[in-house]
Amino acid sequence: MTLYELQVRGYRLTTAEIIYRLPDHPALLQSFVWQKFDLPPDFPELRKFLEFWSHNIDGKLHSVNVKQSSRTAPNRVRHVKHPLTLH
């Protein structure tokens, strides 16, 4: 299935910042960024990944911050007339 077909079906680009504890140093937190097209509001792809994480990765999850694109739109390109000089 193409990205366009996913977007037409309601999938949006979803980015999750996963904060987890280091296995050897539980007082320290580490960040991991996950990104994929997913279907809000249930986020089945993210849930599947977090389920995999909890069963196969030693770092205990602390929190997950989820952001997603709000709409389907083409990339925007602007033409700027401004010369730049690099030394």
C-alpha positions as CSV (number, residue, x, y, z in Angstrom):
1,M,0.0,0.0,0.0
2,T,1.4,3.4,-0.9
3,L,1.7,6.3,1.5
4,Y,-1.0,8.2,-0.3
5,E,-3.4,5.3,0.1
6,L,-2.6,5.1,3.8
7,Q,-3.3,8.8,4.2
8,V,-6.6,8.5,2.4
9,R,-7.6,5.8,4.8
10,G,-6.9,8.1,7.8
11,Y,-3.3,7.2,8.6
12,R,-1.1,10.1,9.7
13,L,2.6,10.4,10.2
14,T,3.1,9.7,13.9
15,T,6.2,10.5,15.9
16,A,6.7,9.1,19.4
17,E,9.4,10.1,21.8
18,I,9.9,7.1,24.1
19,I,11.6,7.8,27.4
20,Y,13.0,4.7,29.1
21,R,15.3,3.8,32.0
22,L,18.7,2.4,31.3
23,P,18.9,-1.2,32.4
24,D,22.3,-0.9,34.2
25,H,21.5,2.6,35.6
26,P,17.8,2.9,36.3
27,A,18.2,6.5,37.7
28,L,19.2,7.6,34.2
29,L,16.6,8.2,31.4
30,Q,17.3,7.8,27.7
31,S,15.2,9.0,24.7
32,F,14.3,7.0,21.6
33,V,12.3,8.5,18.6
34,W,9.9,6.2,16.7
35,Q,8.2,7.4,13.5
36,K,5.7,5.6,11.2
37,F,2.3,6.1,9.6
38,D,-0.3,5.1,12.1
39,L,-4.1,5.3,12.6
40,P,-5.3,7.6,15.3
41,P,-6.8,7.5,17.9
42,D,-5.9,3.9,18.7
43,F,-2.4,3.9,17.2
44,P,-2.2,0.1,16.4
45,E,1.3,0.3,15.0
46,L,2.7,2.2,18.0
47,R,0.9,-0.1,20.4
48,K,2.4,-3.1,18.6
49,F,5.9,-1.6,18.9
50,L,5.5,-0.8,22.6
51,E,4.3,-4.3,23.2
52,F,7.4,-5.6,21.5
53,W,9.5,-3.2,23.5
54,S,8.1,-4.4,26.9
55,H,8.6,-8.1,26.1
56,N,12.0,-7.9,24.3
57,I,14.0,-4.9,25.4
58,D,15.5,-4.5,28.9
59,G,14.9,-0.7,29.2
60,K,11.8,-0.1,31.3
61,L,9.4,2.4,29.7
62,H,9.1,5.7,31.6
63,S,6.8,7.7,29.3
64,V,5.8,8.1,25.7
65,N,5.0,11.5,24.0
66,V,3.1,11.2,20.8
67,K,2.7,13.8,18.0
68,Q,1.1,13.4,14.6
69,S,0.6,15.4,11.4
70,S,-2.8,16.9,11.3
71,R,-3.7,16.7,7.7
72,T,-2.7,15.4,4.3
73,A,-0.9,18.1,2.3
74,P,1.9,18.3,-0.3
75,N,5.3,19.5,0.7
76,R,5.6,23.2,0.6
77,V,8.5,24.8,-1.3
78,R,9.2,28.5,-1.4
79,H,11.6,30.3,-3.7
80,V,13.6,32.9,-1.9
81,K,15.6,35.5,-3.6
82,H,18.4,36.0,-1.2
83,P,22.1,35.5,-2.1
84,L,24.3,33.8,0.5
85,T,28.0,34.0,0.5
86,L,30.1,31.3,2.3
87,H,33.8,32.0,3.1
